[in-house]
Every structure is written in C-alpha cells, then in structure tokens.
Amino acid sequence: MKHKKTACKKNSTSKLFKTILSLVMVFSLLMSCSLIFTGCGQDSDDESTGKPNNDDKNNASKYEGLKEEEYLQALESDNLGTLVDALGEVYDAFLEGAGSSSPADLSSGAKMDLTLRLGDDLLDMLEQAVFGGDIGDMSFLSKIDLNMDVGFKDQLEKVQLGLDLNGQKIMTFNLLMGLSDYVMYMAIPELNDTYLKFDLCKMMGDASVTDMMNSTAQMSAFAKALPNAEALTAILDRYLNLALAELDNVTQSTAKLEVNGLKQDCTQLTLKIYEADALAVAKSVLNAAKDDADLKKIIEDVAAAAKELTGEQIDGNQVYAEFKQGVNDLLTELNQTGETDTQDPIQLITYVDKDHNIIGRKLSVFSEGKENDVFYYYIVSEGNPFAFEAAFVGDARGSDDVKISGTGTDKDGKISGNFTVAAEGTEYVTVKLEELSAESGTITLAPTAAAEKELELDELPFKKLALQVKLGDGIELNVLSQSKLLAGLALKISESNGPDLSVPSDAADATDSSAMQKWAEKLVLDKVLKNLEDAGVPNTLINALKNGLFGGAQSGAGTMVQQNARFEAA
C-alpha cells in the first residue's frame, strides 16, 4: 500500500505541474479575450476626423474582395503584427536603459513599496510553532513594510530604504553614490546620524573602477549599435508577410461554434501546410535575407561594436560575407531536396466572426490520413455573455490532457466569470475573474474538492486554500484560507524625484581607524528599541534582541574598526 500511495503522489505531482502550466495559459488567453471583446465595441472611425481609420484591424473594407488565402494572410498579418509591436515596445525599453552612455547621465527616480501582511491564523501558528506560545502578542508582524525611494540627478544616486512594522518606522537606511567619482556615503539615522564614507577608487583601486566605467561605456556602445525598435519591427513584419504569402492552401466555409451552451456563427478558414509549403516558406525567407541591406547594416554595426567591446580583430565585411555564404549553402541544400510526402499535412483552422475578429483556432496533425488535434481554443459570444474553452490534447485518441473552460461577461472591457482547469478529465482548479482588465481586477484560483483529496491538501492545517491576485494601484498576491487572509504580498511602484538627501560634509572615512572609532562610539540603540516597542513588539522579544543581536553591536563596531585598521596598514 505504501508503494501504491507513493506512486499516487508522484502522479498527483505531475498533474499539479500540468495544472500550474495551464494557469499561465488561461490568464494570457483570457486577457486576449478581453482585448477582442473590447475591440468589437470600438468605432472604426477616427475620432479626430470622423473618417474611417485605415489602421483599424476590424475595418471591413480592408478585407473586401479578398480570396480565401488573401483573407487569411491579411488576418494573420494584422494579429501577429500586434505581437510584433508589443515585442518592439519591450525591445525599445531595453535599448533606452542599456543605451545610456553612463549611469551618470541618468535623471529619474522611482518609489517602491513592498508590503507583507500576515493573517491572524498564521500569526497564531507562528506564535505556537516558533515561540511555544511564550512570546506574547504577535500582531506587530501583521504588516511589514519595506519602502524604497531612488533618485538619479546631477551625477548622484540617492537611495532611502525604510523598514516599518505595524505602521511604525523602525529603521531607515540612506545611501548616496557619486556616479562620477565613485564615492559612496551610507548611514542609518536611528543608530548614528553620521554618514560613513567609502571611496571606492581607494578601496577597489583606480584601475578596477576605470575598468568598470570602461565596461559600462562599451556595453552602452554595443547597445547603440543594435537596430532601433522601428527598424527591428519593420524587418520582422517584412519577413512575417513573406512567410504568410507562401501559405496559400486555404479553403473557406461557414461554421457554428458552440461552447458551454453558447453558439456563434462564423467563417472557418482551413489552412493545410505540407512539407513542400514549409520548404517554400524557408526558401522565400532565405532568398530575401541573402540580399537584405537592412540585415547587412545590422550585422556590420554589431560586428564593429563587438570589435570595440572585446578588442579582437573583427571584420564586419567578413562577418557579413560568412553570413551570406551560410544562407546560400542552406538554399542550395533546400533546392536539392527531392519530392516530399504530401499526404500528412499540419492543419490550422481559424474561426472568424462577422467583425473579422479571430474567435478560435484549432491545430491538428495528420498521421496516415487520420486527423489528430493538438491544441484548440474557442471564444464564443451571444451579445455580452461569452464562453471560453482551450485545451492541449494529450494523445492521438483525442482525450484532453489539460483543458480550461468556463463562461463570463464582458462589460466595458472588464471580464467577470468562472472557469475550471482540468487535467486528464479531472477538474483541479477553479478560476474566478472579477472585473478583470489589463489594468485592474481580481483573479482567484482555488483547488477543487477532487484536487484537495488527491493532493492531500485537506491534511494541511489551513483549509479551503485559495490564491488571489489583485491588479490596480500595483499588484497584490494573497493566500486565503476559508476566504480569510492567510498571507499577502503587495507591490506598488511610482515615479519619484528621489529622497531629500544631500552629500554630507562631516562623513567618517571608513578607511580611517580613528574616524571609525569615533563613529562607533556614537552608536545609539535606544531609538530602534523605542520604535520596536511602539510597533507593539513584546518586551520579552525586545530584551532578547537587546541581549543577543544588539548586545554585540558595540563589540561589532570595534571589530569593524580593527578590520579597517588592518586594511589601512595594508
């Protein structure tokens, strides 16, 4: 029986892993669903001119008179082009950060607030399990805040880090870093108002700092050699359309999709991709690439930057010549490929509504003439209500390995609904969405009764567990037990001018043993202990900290002085 139970646990773990993977899929697909339904309700006219917007992907005039293959190619170009644009935005943000010639050029700031909340049930368990119930009230841990304010201005980085317990400030950490002279100042005001000064050029050596600055400049030069986002997306769009142009084995018909009791009429576009079609796509792309002036410039620019970065003798013309030769060799190999077996294609069915929105896809493979589904998703609507289903098919018999299904409503671009995630026919997770959009809303994931039993979650001390994600003014991740907060983590990030800090005139040189001795003599623990007391930390714990961790602060400071004296002597 023990061996059997172990095998069951292993199988359950495998199913749980599949379920977790599927949650990523359901979130991304449901967000796509939100965008689709929001787009359906938008006017296709330009608000500023009142004229038709030619960039609107749902503008019916774009698709009028197109043949089956042209219609599918136009739809895919528009939808995949949206993904390319999103990639371009991410890439542009990377270039903006990496392309700065030096950190000293930065002029910006941000605030980050990270809050950990612990519920009463978890605090009670901690009190009993960790301290045996002898520590006293643990409510001071109900809210732990870590807040950080960072600013860059006038070649100076300013950082202020604060720790709060139960709404009470405990400690503050201040740091200033000169981005041109590499001198750092650091202080914890609650312990000592005097800053410590660290001259990194002295401590690390001028050569090390110079190497670090040169490395930053070289990496910046390399980033600047990369194509900008507009050029990159233009290239991707061009090759995407080249590939789509070769996919012309398309048939068009009418269909009716039905999911969870909802039905919708649509157009069905069936694309079959044979091995010969894949070869045609590859040849088209390679033929374009071998004489692409844009690719030539990118390769030569990157080679020049790599030469600067590594110091090696890299010839951009030679690198491009090798690239072109490689493309020609591959084309020769493809052209020598003989007749291919065209009996077993890959099939992609695309379902399109009357407004030219893609509302479903089904990917299948053929083996000896028999069709086997691999993946599908459908979004069916009847007015406001919609039904959603997506599945990865596990085997050739057509049984669903992982399936997500449910119904919901979309109001003003905000989705609400209930969905289930099943693995091998058993429902393991429920997903509840509440007014979810890209900017706000709530997602709650909870195991089903079957999952609790099979994964032995019912043996845990906390019952009816659920994971809740809240989007809005930041993001919250909460673990619930019987609908009550067990533990939660919230993150908020906002713009800032940085903390109000300035370079001190009386900092203690960390390499001067005499200065460090005077700094250590000014260490005061009373403020921190008083702050802990005001936060509600029990006296028994404060005394333990005072006699234990804080009791060695003075000797610790003396050790620091001794270490710096040895450094100075060296």
DRENLUMMAR-404195 format. One record per residue (C-alpha): x negated, y negated, z negated; residue in three letters. Coordinates in steps of 0.02 Angstrom, whole numbers, padded with zeros to 5 digits, always signed. Layout:
<nodes>
XYZALA ...
</nodes>
This chain:
<nodes>
+00000+00000+00000MET -00142-00120-00038LYS -00216-00094+00134HIS -00048-00123+00212LYS -00024-00284+00114LYS -00195-00346+00167THR -00153-00315+00348ALA +00009-00408+00325CYS -00084-00556+00252LYS -00204-00558+00398LYS -00059-00554+00520ASN +00029-00693+00423SER -00127-00799+00429THR -00135-00777+00616SER +00046-00831+00633LYS +00018-00980+00519LEU -00130-01033+00627PHE -00022-01023+00783LYS +00114-01121+00695THR -00007-01260+00646ILE -00067-01272+00825LEU +00111-01285+00885SER +00146-01431+00769LEU +00019-01533+00866VAL +00111-01489+01025MET +00283-01532+00957VAL +00227-01703+00898PHE +00146-01750+01063SER +00291-01685+01166LEU +00421-01771+01057LEU +00327-01934+01070MET +00329-01910+01259SER +00515-01879+01245CYS +00534-02044+01154SER +00444-02137+01293LEU +00550-02050+01426ILE +00716-02095+01346PHE +00660-02272+01310THR +00609-02291+01491GLY +00778-02230+01551CYS +00865-02377+01471GLY +00748-02510+01539GLN +00800-02626+01678ASP +00695-02605+01834SER +00696-02792+01869ASP +00556-02907+01819ASP +00621-03016+01677GLU +00523-03169+01732SER +00576-03168+01915THR +00735-03064+01918GLY +00663-02968+02066LYS +00633-02781+02073PRO +00475-02731+01984ASN +00369-02632+02107ASN +00264-02563+01964ASP +00415-02484+01878ASP +00393-02296+01892LYS +00583-02273+01889ASN +00615-02392+02034ASN +00714-02282+02151ALA +00657-02375+02307SER +00482-02303+02282LYS +00547-02128+02315TYR +00675-02156+02453GLU +00648-02058+02613GLY +00504-01954+02545LEU +00484-01773+02593LYS +00476-01640+02458GLU +00287-01638+02445GLU +00276-01828+02455GLU +00405-01848+02318TYR +00313-01729+02201LEU +00146-01811+02239GLN +00218-01984+02201ALA +00295-01925+02037LEU +00136-01839+01980GLU +00030-01988+02032SER +00138-02103+01925ASP +00145-01990+01773ASN -00036-01934+01775LEU -00085-02114+01812GLY -00009-02162+01645THR -00128-02040+01559LEU -00274-02112+01657VAL -00226-02287+01600ASP -00221-02229+01419ALA -00392-02150+01440LEU -00454-02314+01513GLY -00396-02409+01359GLU -00490-02291+01243VAL -00644-02300+01353TYR -00635-02490+01358ASP -00630-02497+01168ALA -00784-02386+01162PHE -00878-02499+01281LEU -00829-02654+01185GLU -00902-02583+01024GLY -01054-02497+01097ALA -01099-02636+01218GLY -01140-02768+01089SER -01323-02817+01112SER -01349-02814+00924SER -01245-02792+00765PRO -01296-02970+00727ALA -01183-03027+00870ASP -01028-02963+00783LEU -00899-03086+00718SER -00748-02996+00649SER -00679-02912+00495GLY -00554-02787+00427ALA -00471-02732+00267LYS -00438-02552+00222MET -00330-02494+00079ASP -00330-02309+00034LEU -00205-02257-00100THR -00191-02087-00182LEU -00031-02051-00278ARG -00005-01903-00393LEU +00169-01847-00447GLY +00220-01806-00624ASP +00223-01617-00594ASP +00045-01617-00527LEU -00015-01729-00670LEU +00062-01610-00797ASP -00026-01463-00715MET -00193-01556-00714LEU -00173-01601-00897GLU -00144-01420-00945GLN -00264-01335-00824ALA -00412-01454-00839VAL -00399-01526-01014PHE -00293-01396-01102GLY -00162-01525-01147GLY -00279-01614-01269ASP -00322-01767-01164ILE -00160-01863-01185GLY -00055-01957-01058ASP -00123-01935-00881MET -00012-02065-00798SER -00164-02176-00766PHE -00201-02060-00620LEU -00029-02085-00542SER -00102-02216-00424LYS -00284-02228-00371ILE -00330-02367-00251ASP -00489-02386-00151LEU -00490-02551-00057ASN -00625-02616+00058MET -00646-02785+00141ASP -00779-02801+00276VAL -00831-02953+00375GLY -00966-02998+00502PHE -01013-03179+00529LYS -01170-03282+00558ASP -01280-03125+00566GLN -01220-03070+00396LEU -01117-02918+00349GLU -01011-02936+00191LYS -00930-02787+00104VAL -00823-02784-00052GLN -00765-02617-00118LEU -00642-02604-00262GLY -00577-02461-00369LEU -00408-02478-00455ASP -00319-02359-00572LEU -00133-02377-00600ASN -00138-02553-00529GLY -00283-02608-00640GLN -00450-02661-00564LYS -00589-02550-00635ILE -00745-02589-00537MET -00800-02696-00389THR -00947-02663-00275PHE -01017-02811-00175ASN -01141-02792-00034LEU -01219-02916+00087LEU -01331-02863+00231MET -01433-02981+00338GLY -01420-02916+00515LEU -01571-03015+00575SER -01693-02999+00428ASP -01630-02832+00358TYR -01621-02895+00179VAL -01481-02817+00076MET -01401-02882-00084TYR -01297-02771-00197MET -01202-02799-00360ALA -01067-02726-00472ILE -01000-02881-00562PRO -00914-02783-00701GLU -01084-02713-00751LEU -01200-02855-00705ASN -01170-03020-00615ASP -01347-03024-00548THR -01375-02953-00374TYR -01511-02829-00331LEU -01614-02874-00178LYS -01681-02741-00059PHE -01800-02798+00077ASP -01783-02653+00198LEU -01932-02710+00301CYS -02042-02691+00146LYS -01960-02531+00087MET -01950-02443+00256MET -02094-02529+00342GLY -02085-02660+00479ASP -02116-02529+00613ALA -01965-02424+00558SER -01848-02574+00559VAL -01915-02631+00728THR -01887-02456+00798ASP -01710-02458+00730MET -01674-02627+00809MET -01750-02572+00975ASN -01648-02413+00972SER -01488-02514+00946THR -01532-02629+01089ALA -01573-02481+01203GLN -01409-02395+01164MET -01320-02558+01199SER -01408-02571+01367ALA -01358-02392+01408PHE -01176-02430+01366ALA -01181-02584+01478LYS -01244-02476+01621ALA -01085-02373+01616LEU -00941-02425+01731PRO -00808-02536+01656ASN -00635-02467+01617ALA -00558-02539+01776GLU -00689-02457+01886ALA -00675-02291+01797LEU -00485-02282+01807THR -00491-02332+01991ALA -00609-02187+02026ILE -00502-02064+01927LEU -00344-02124+02015ASP -00427-02105+02184ARG -00483-01926+02156TYR -00318-01882+02072LEU -00224-01936+02228ASN -00347-01842+02340LEU -00311-01682+02243ALA -00123-01710+02245LEU -00124-01740+02433ALA -00180-01559+02460GLU -00034-01487+02361LEU +00100-01478+02495ASP +00181-01308+02471ASN +00337-01383+02391VAL +00521-01338+02400THR +00662-01446+02332GLN +00832-01392+02266SER +00963-01440+02137THR +00969-01360+01967ALA +01056-01369+01799LYS +00953-01361+01640LEU +01038-01300+01481GLU +00957-01311+01309VAL +01044-01284+01142ASN +01216-01313+01216GLY +01173-01471+01315LEU +01172-01469+01505LYS +01098-01586+01634GLN +01097-01588+01823ASP +00927-01618+01900CYS +00815-01596+02050THR +00699-01445+02049GLN +00530-01461+02137LEU +00439-01295+02154THR +00254-01302+02193LEU +00157-01145+02236LYS -00032-01156+02227ILE -00125-01017+02317TYR -00311-00987+02312GLU -00327-01072+02481ALA -00243-01227+02411ASP -00366-01234+02266ALA -00509-01222+02390LEU -00434-01363+02493ALA -00424-01474+02338VAL -00606-01437+02294ALA -00666-01473+02471LYS -00568-01636+02481SER -00639-01699+02317VAL -00817-01646+02358LEU -00814-01721+02533ASN -00759-01887+02459ALA -00886-01879+02318ALA -01039-01850+02426LYS -01023-02021+02510ASP -00937-02118+02370ASP -01026-02285+02348ALA -00948-02310+02176ASP -01017-02144+02113LEU -01186-02186+02189LYS -01193-02350+02093LYS -01142-02268+01929ILE -01273-02131+01946ILE -01412-02255+01988GLU -01362-02376+01848ASP -01356-02238+01718VAL -01522-02168+01778ALA -01602-02341+01760ALA -01531-02358+01584ALA -01592-02183+01538ALA -01765-02231+01600LYS -01763-02383+01486GLU -01696-02283+01340LEU -01816-02136+01350THR -01968-02216+01429GLY -01978-02074+01553GLU -02007-02099+01739GLN -01831-02077+01807ILE -01797-02125+01987ASP -01614-02171+02015GLY -01626-02141+02202ASN -01697-01967+02172GLN -01561-01927+02044VAL -01427-01977+02168TYR -01511-01878+02307ALA -01509-01723+02196GLU -01326-01753+02155PHE -01282-01768+02340LYS -01381-01612+02383GLN -01290-01516+02248GLY -01122-01571+02318VAL -01173-01519+02495ASN -01234-01350+02433ASP -01068-01320+02346LEU -00972-01371+02503LEU -01074-01250+02606THR -01034-01111+02485GLU -00848-01152+02489LEU -00845-01160+02679ASN -00922-00987+02687GLN -00783-00915+02580THR -00684-00788+02679GLY -00499-00755+02690GLU -00413-00759+02521THR -00271-00660+02447ASP -00118-00773+02455THR +00006-00653+02377GLN -00012-00707+02195ASP +00002-00896+02175PRO +00016-01007+02023ILE +00188-01089+02018GLN +00234-01255+01938LEU +00417-01304+01932ILE +00454-01487+01893THR +00629-01543+01843TYR +00675-01725+01880VAL +00831-01821+01827ASP +00927-01946+01935LYS +00818-02089+01871ASP +00658-01999+01926HIS +00605-01953+01751ASN +00519-01785+01731ILE +00627-01691+01605ILE +00545-01521+01613GLY +00407-01411+01679ARG +00378-01225+01693LYS +00210-01148+01733LEU +00206-00968+01795SER +00080-00848+01867VAL +00115-00706+01987PHE +00042-00532+01975SER +00079-00409+02113GLU +00226-00516+02164GLY +00302-00524+01989LYS +00325-00694+01906GLU +00266-00715+01726ASN +00298-00875+01631ASP +00152-00954+01539VAL +00221-01117+01471PHE +00377-01223+01486TYR +00461-01374+01409TYR +00633-01450+01439TYR +00714-01611+01379ILE +00899-01611+01417VAL +01015-01756+01375SER +01200-01792+01383GLU +01205-01979+01353GLY +01122-02015+01186ASN +01105-01837+01115PRO +00964-01732+01183PHE +00898-01555+01163ALA +00716-01505+01170PHE +00630-01338+01195GLU +00449-01292+01230ALA +00359-01126+01224ALA +00195-01040+01255PHE +00238-00867+01319VAL +00135-00732+01239GLY +00138-00587+01362ASP +00193-00530+01533ALA +00357-00464+01463ARG +00412-00644+01436GLY +00425-00643+01245SER +00388-00814+01167ASP +00230-00820+01064ASP +00262-00996+00999VAL +00423-01091+01030LYS +00486-01261+00973ILE +00669-01300+00989SER +00799-01422+00923GLY +00917-01566+00954THR +00915-01751+00914GLY +00969-01925+00962THR +00877-02073+01032ASP +00936-02246+00981LYS +00839-02399+01036ASP +00684-02295+01066GLY +00689-02212+00894LYS +00712-02023+00886ILE +00801-01929+00748SER +00831-01743+00749GLY +00797-01570+00681ASN +00683-01442+00762PHE +00611-01272+00721THR +00443-01192+00759VAL +00447-01004+00788ALA +00306-00880+00809ALA +00343-00712+00890GLU +00528-00735+00866GLY +00524-00785+00682THR +00558-00965+00629GLU +00419-01027+00516TYR +00431-01216+00508VAL +00570-01345+00516THR +00531-01517+00583VAL +00641-01664+00536LYS +00620-01830+00627LEU +00693-01991+00559GLU +00694-02145+00673GLU +00527-02095+00748LEU +00439-02204+00875SER +00257-02235+00916ALA +00250-02369+00779GLU +00363-02308+00639SER +00470-02167+00572GLY +00458-02011+00466THR +00411-01831+00508ILE +00445-01696+00379THR +00377-01519+00402LEU +00439-01381+00289ALA +00416-01192+00290PRO +00572-01086+00314THR +00627-00954+00188ALA +00552-00822+00302ALA +00384-00913+00302ALA +00386-00934+00113GLU +00414-00749+00090LYS +00291-00685+00221GLU +00153-00808+00175LEU +00190-00784-00012GLU +00219-00970-00037LEU +00356-00927-00161ASP +00219-00868-00281GLU +00142-01041-00294LEU +00179-01147-00449PRO +00265-01278-00341PHE +00424-01232-00248LYS +00502-01292-00085LYS +00344-01373-00021LEU +00351-01495+00124ALA +00229-01607+00216LEU +00289-01782+00256GLN +00209-01907+00375VAL +00268-02088+00371LYS +00221-02214+00505LEU +00245-02400+00484GLY +00135-02525+00395ASP -00006-02398+00401GLY +00013-02211+00383ILE +00063-02103+00235GLU +00035-01917+00211LEU +00139-01845+00069ASN +00156-01670-00003VAL +00329-01643-00077LEU +00394-01511-00196SER +00583-01494-00207GLN +00596-01664-00120SER +00489-01749-00254LYS +00316-01820-00227LEU +00178-01700-00274LEU +00032-01795-00199ALA +00017-01929-00067GLY -00116-02023+00029LEU -00082-02191+00113ALA -00196-02289+00228LEU -00173-02469+00283LYS -00292-02566+00395ILE -00276-02750+00437SER -00378-02892+00507GLU -00483-02997+00390SER -00611-03136+00387ASN -00710-03036+00261GLY -00735-03061+00073PRO -00784-03229-00001ASP -00965-03184-00037LEU -01125-03282-00009SER -01310-03240-00017VAL -01366-03261-00199PRO -01514-03371-00243SER -01564-03278-00402ASP -01562-03094-00349ALA -01675-02970-00437ALA -01806-02896-00321ASP -01782-02707-00327ALA -01968-02681-00292THR -02021-02790-00440ASP -02027-02686-00600SER -02022-02840-00712SER -01868-02910-00624ALA -01785-02740-00634MET -01819-02729-00820GLN -01732-02896-00848LYS -01587-02841-00736TRP -01567-02679-00835ALA -01562-02773-00999GLU -01409-02870-00938LYS -01306-02714-00902LEU -01138-02727-00993VAL -01015-02582-01000LEU -00881-02669-01102ASP -00787-02739-00951LYS -00771-02569-00868VAL -00717-02487-01030LEU -00588-02625-01061LYS -00522-02606-00883ASN -00505-02418-00910LEU -00411-02450-01071GLU -00294-02575-00984ASP -00262-02445-00848ALA -00196-02325-00981GLY -00344-02207-00991VAL -00331-02114-01159PRO -00458-02160-01292ASN -00519-01980-01302THR -00572-01988-01119LEU -00648-02163-01136ILE -00751-02105-01284ASN -00808-01952-01188ALA -00862-02061-01043LEU -00948-02183-01160LYS -01045-02046-01248ASN -01078-01945-01092GLY -01090-02032-00925LEU -01101-02212-00985PHE -01208-02170-01136GLY -01356-02139-01022GLY -01337-02299-00922ALA -01473-02392-01014GLN -01597-02250-01001SER -01545-02227-00819GLY -01586-02408-00786ALA -01755-02383-00869GLY -01789-02234-00757THR -01746-02344-00607MET -01874-02472-00665VAL -02007-02338-00684GLN -01971-02270-00511GLN -01985-02443-00433ASN -02146-02474-00528ALA -02219-02316-00451ARG -02156-02373-00280PHE -02235-02544-00303GLU -02400-02466-00356ALA -02399-02354-00204ALA 
</nodes>
